[in-house]
């Protein structure tokens, strides 16, 4: 799917998301990461996640953004190459390892420095929102999320 909507989506942003989550000491599955990015690459959703005055659950986030998420499957499919490109770069520099579809931190130091020095507001917003969203995802079954969002491969 080609769209100007996705022009701002790039590998650096996806690497930032992976790096932010792994820095917490947790791991993330490739399936979870693939579901996170379509949410995180939507400005309205990122702003909602960063709004400290709102208490959000994954269900309320989906309900509030049902129009924006109407084409979630298209977003999901169009961002899969970005997931694999970002993971490939992180594997090449030995920042991560992947075992049975789960991503683990190995040496995130180079990415921590790059992200800190980038001074990118967009990157910082997406990284901050990624932690909020990841914590929401931990409270639901991944298979339920795939059904709710009607993901078709």
N, C-alpha and C positions, 0 to 999 in steps of 0.2 A: 504494500500500500504506500503510494507516494503522496505526501501531503506536506504543505508548508508547516503544518502543526508539529511535525516531527523534526524540523530543521534544527531545533536547539538540542535535540537528543543526540548525545555522542558518547563515545567510549569513556571519556574522562569522567563524565557524570556517573556512569554505571560503575566505574572503578571506585569513585568516591563513596557510593552506596555500599558496595561490598566491604571496602576498607573500614567504613564507619561501624558497620555491624560487627565485623570481626575484631575490631579494637576493643569491644566490650568483653571479649573473652568467649563469646558464643560462636557457634558455627551456624551456617545457613545452607539449606539444601538448594540445589539448582532449581528445583520446582518452586520453592518459595521466592527465590530471587526473580524468577521469571514472572511471578505474579505481582511482586512489589513494583517493578519498574513502570508498568502502565499507570499505576496510581501516582507514582512520584514524578512522572514527566508531565503531569497535568498541573498547571499553575494554581487553579482554583482549589484543587485537593491539597496541594502543598500548603497553601495559605490556611486552609481549614485545620490541617494537622498542627500548624504552628500557633494557632489561636489558643492562647492559654485560658480563655474564658469559656471554651467549649469542652464539654466532656464527650468524647466520641468513642463509639465502639465500631467495629468493622461494619456491623449492620447499619448503624446510623450514617456512617460515612458513605456507604453504598446508596442508601435511600436518599440522602441529601444531594448526591451527584448522579442520580439515575440517568439523566439526559446525557451528561458527559460520559458516562460509562456504558451507554447503549451499544457502542461499537467496541466493547472491551475485547472481544475475541480478535478483532482486526488489529487492535493495538498490541495485544499479547503476541500475535504471530509476527507482526512487523518488528517487534523489539527482540525476538529470539536471537537474531544474528548479533545484535549488540551485546546480549548476555554472553554469547560464546566468544566474541572478540575481546571483551573486557577480561574474561577469565583466562583466555589464551595469553594475553599480555601479562597478567599477574602470575601465571604459571611460568612463563618464559623468564621472568626475573626472580623466580623462586620466592615470591611473596606469599603464595598460598599452595596448598595441596588439595587434591580432590580425591575422595575415596567413597565409592558406592554412591555417587551423586551428592555428597555432602562436602561443602567447602570449609576448609580449616585454615587459620592463619599460620604462617610459617615465619616470615620476616616482613612486616608491614612498614618498617622504618622509612624506606625511600618514598612510599606513598604518603605517609604521615607528613613528611617534610614538604612534598610537592603541594599537597592540599593546603597546608598551613600557609605556604608562601604564595599561593595562587591569588589570594585576595578576591576570589570570585564570589559575589553575593549569591548568585544562582546556585553554585556548587554548595556553598554553606547552607543555604535554605534546604536544598534537597537532602543533604546529609543529616541535618537536624530532623527533618520530617521522616527520614528513613528509620530512625530509632523509634519514633512514635508508632509508625505503621508496623514495624517489625514486632514490637511489643503487643500490638493488637492481634497480629497474625498468630502469635504464640498461644493465644486463648481459644483459637478455633482449629478444627481439623482441616488439614490441607485439602482433603478430598471434598469436603463440604464447600470450600471456597471455589474449587474448580466447577462444582455443580451450580453454585449460586451465580457465578459469573458466566456460566454457559460456555466454558472453554471447549472448543472443538479443534483437535489437531488434524 
